[in-house]
Structure formats: C-alpha cells, structure tokens
C-alpha cells in the first residue's frame, strides 16, 4: 500500500496498474480513472489490494498477502469482492493452488464481465457504458495521431481471438471444404486447436453461458443491434466457466444446451470467435463469443479506426464465379467487408481481409462459396481516418 497517499492518488495509481494489464495498455486519464471509481467506489482497502499487483499480475494467496501487507483473511474477502466487480479472476490452478489475477479493462476483463450478466438498464450501467465508449474514442484518436508508429507494434502482437468456422449451411447441408494437398506447416510444439464448436464443447465438463456484453452494452447506450441477434450466447469453459458462474456473470449449461445455443447463433449469422489463455492456441479454449458485425467491440473498434483486427483462422472463403449470381447476400453478411460485387456484378473476395468464418458460405443461396483450408493469421489495419502529426506512443 502507499503510505500517506490521498484517495485520489490511490485511484490514479490503481488505474495505472489495471491499465497495463492485458495485451495492449490503455491510457491512464480522467476517463479510465472514472471507470475504476465507478466500479470500486471509495473502498480504499480494495484500491490498496489492486496496487499490490503492480509487480506481478498473478499471485498466490501467500504472495498477495505479502505484497499487500494485510492478513490472508482480508485478502480473500477483498479479492472475492473485486472478483464480483469484474476486476480479479480467482480460481485454483491445475494443481489446486488458488491464484488471484488482476484483470485488464477489456479483452477479457472488466468491460466483458460487467456487461455479461443480466442488466437492469439503470443510470449506473448507462454511465459505465458511456465511460467505456469515451475511452475507446480516446484510443482511436491516439492511434490515428500515431498511426505509422503504432501499426508495426500491433503487427507483432499475437492473434487476439480465433475464428471457429461454421461449416453447416442454412438448410442443413454441409459447406464444401477443400482440403489442402500438403500438411500445413506449424511449429513442432503447436497443437492444432479444435476446428468446430462441437469439438470445443465436447472437451469440457464445465460450460457456462452469459449475455453478449457487446450487444448488451450497445443496447444500454441506446444503440440496438441492427441484426436483432440473440444475446444469450457468450460462452466460457472450464476454469473460466467456474469463475463466471461463481461471480453471477453466467449460468451453467449442459453440453446439449450449449450446442443448441451455438446452432441458434449460427442461424442468426453470428461468427464464432474463440479465446485461449494468453492467446496461446495450443491451450484449451477459455471462451467463445458469437459476434455480429454490428455490435462486436473488436469489429466495431476496427471499423471506427481505434484498433486493428488481429485474428487466427484455419479457413479462407473461395467464390465459384460459375455459380455466383451476384445476389449480394455474402456482401451484406461478411463481418469484415471482405466481399464486394465487381464490375461484372459477381462476388469478389479479398483474401487478406477474410476471417474464414464461413458465414458467407452458409447463407449463399447458390452454394457458390466454399472454404479452403490454410492456417493463417489475419491482420486488418484500422482505416486511416485523418492525417495528424505524431505525438507519442500508445498512452
């Protein structure tokens, strides 16, 4: 803890500790400090516990007791409260040792957990949703000011999420998949992750479902989903499922229920995006989001110029010109606008921008689109909105 520090100083420093968690740092400014104030309130002891994570984001009970300088019982109690608030992940390791991990502001952290459960639509939720919206506009403005300097840094980052393709057509037919003639080259230690939601679901005994935090937050902001997609389809698995249910963010479901909900998401044209611990695809999935192009924070942030899309996928869509009639269904559905109608009014796909989600193939009425195998990382830079002078790094 900080000796003789004012409450305001502790808010500033605690916000700084939270903002440096995750793959990308967030700015410590009036908005991010207001988010922590909104969530933590004037609970000075909880701020001190957050500050105890300054040197190490994940700690055992003994480590956190030492770094915080308070008793193990108080650590347990405050960590439990902060977990309910969406700021700490508190689950045992595979060896049974309780580990406390400070979560980032988003991806995956505070934002997701605060908007995953049932919402009331009250003023507090609206205020928090607005604060996150304001923060993302700051991130956008900063990236646009420093576009040339920051883009190479983003290119070096691992894939944030992984597309799990939909390979069953709208009418129940199997989407055509073209197998590659050669073995896809991967590092020796790399284990190819599950390529269907059925495989993912089958791996886990603990499965939980909550509401889509993106669509829920857009609704709180008064910006409903144009696709009117269902919201109860945000999945967590294993340790993450035990955490989300313990904190009241989600509820446990059976494998059969999970598969039914996944199929409903596919019928709505949603994209399955899986997350892995520390973006390591060789490790079992922690969650699957079912995303629409309208509300998804990742897609929306990219479209609005705030962040790039960094995705891993095993497929790329291919369009058969002989079968395509130029109806435009795929153009409307593609989450990254990778498909457009060319001068001959036929669908044309830009490979580098394709997430390989299979939504276009699933809904193509002429069955003119199929999927081709090929493990790859997709990096889609955000649009350049304006020319400005550089003024520093991501801060």
Buried (B, 14 or more C-beta within 10 A) or exposed (E): BEEEBEEEEBBBBBBBBBBBBBEBBBBBBEBBBBBBBBBBEEBBBBBBBBBBBBEEBEBEBEBBBBBBEBEEEBBBBBBBBBBBBBBBBBBEEEEEEBBBBBBBBBBBBBBBBBBBBEBEEEEEBBEBBBBBBBBBBBBBBBBBBBBEBBBEEBEEBEBBBBBBBBBBBBEEEEBBBEEEEEEEEEEEEEEEBBBBBBEBBEEBEBBBBBBBBBBBBBBBBEBEBEBEBBBBBBBBBBBBBBBBBBBEBBBBBEBEBBBEBBBBBBBBBBBBBBBBEEBEBEEBBBBBBBBBBBBBBBBBBBBBBBBBBBBBBBBBBBBBEEEBEBBEBBBEBBBBEBBEBEEEEBBBBEBEBBBBBBBBBBBBEBBBBBBBBBBBEBBBBBEEBEEEEEEEEBE
